[in-house]
Amino acid sequence: MARFSTLLAFCLAAGASAFSPASQGVQTTSLSAKPVNQEIGVQAPVGFFDPLGLIKSGPYGSPEENFRHYRSVEVKHGR
């Protein structure tokens, strides 16, 4: 009977721990923003190539945000 009550207590404790909130660790975020002219794809003889000026005058605010958007679209569509 003692084994059964120990087993029952263990099962109840395990079941209760499944619904307890997970411990929250310390989360830190740091931005590793690089200038646009140092990103992947910038080549030495040409440098940063933007003949239409889409990065400077794009619809997403700053040149960094425009570059991030256009790069994510480029990656999404596999180019």
N, C-alpha and C positions, 0 to 999 in steps of 0.2 A: 504494500500500500504506500510505503514511503517513496518508492521509486515512481509510482504512478503520480503522486502529488508533486514530486520534483519535476517530472517530465511535463506535467500540466502547467506548472509555474513557468518553466522554460518556454513552452510554446506560447503562453499568454504574453510573456515578456517580448518574445520575438515578434509576435503579431502586433503588439503595441508599438514597437520600435519602427515598424514599417510605416506608420502614420505620423511619426514625430518629424518636426522640421529638420532639414539638413543643416549642419553647421556651416556658417558663412565664414569663409576665409577672407583674408585681406586681399582685396583686388586692387591692383594698380594698373593704370594705363599710361602709356607714354607714346607720344607721337614721334614717329621716326620719319618726319617729313624731310625730303631732300629738295633742293631747288630743281626746277623742271629741267634745267640744262645738265643735270647729273643723273637723270633717270635712265633706266634700261632702254636701249634703242637709240641713244644719242651716239652718233658716230664721229670719230675724230676729224675726218676731212670736212664733213658737212656741218657738224654740230647739231644744234636743235633745229629741225627742219619743220617750219610751219608757214608755208608760202601764202596761205589764205588768211592768216592771222586769227584762226579760230580760237586759239588759247587766250589771246589778249581780249578779244571782243566777244567771247562766248556768253551764253545766256545764264550761266550758273554763278556769276559773281566774280570772285577772284580767279586769276590765272591758275592757281593750284587746284581749285575746285573744278574748273573747266577741264584741266588736264586729267584729274582723277576720274571725272565722268567719262571723258572720251576714251581713256585707257580701259576703264571697266567695260564699256560697250565693245571695245575692240577685243578684249579677252572673251567676253560673253559670246560673241559671234565668231570666234575662232580665227581671227586674223593675225 
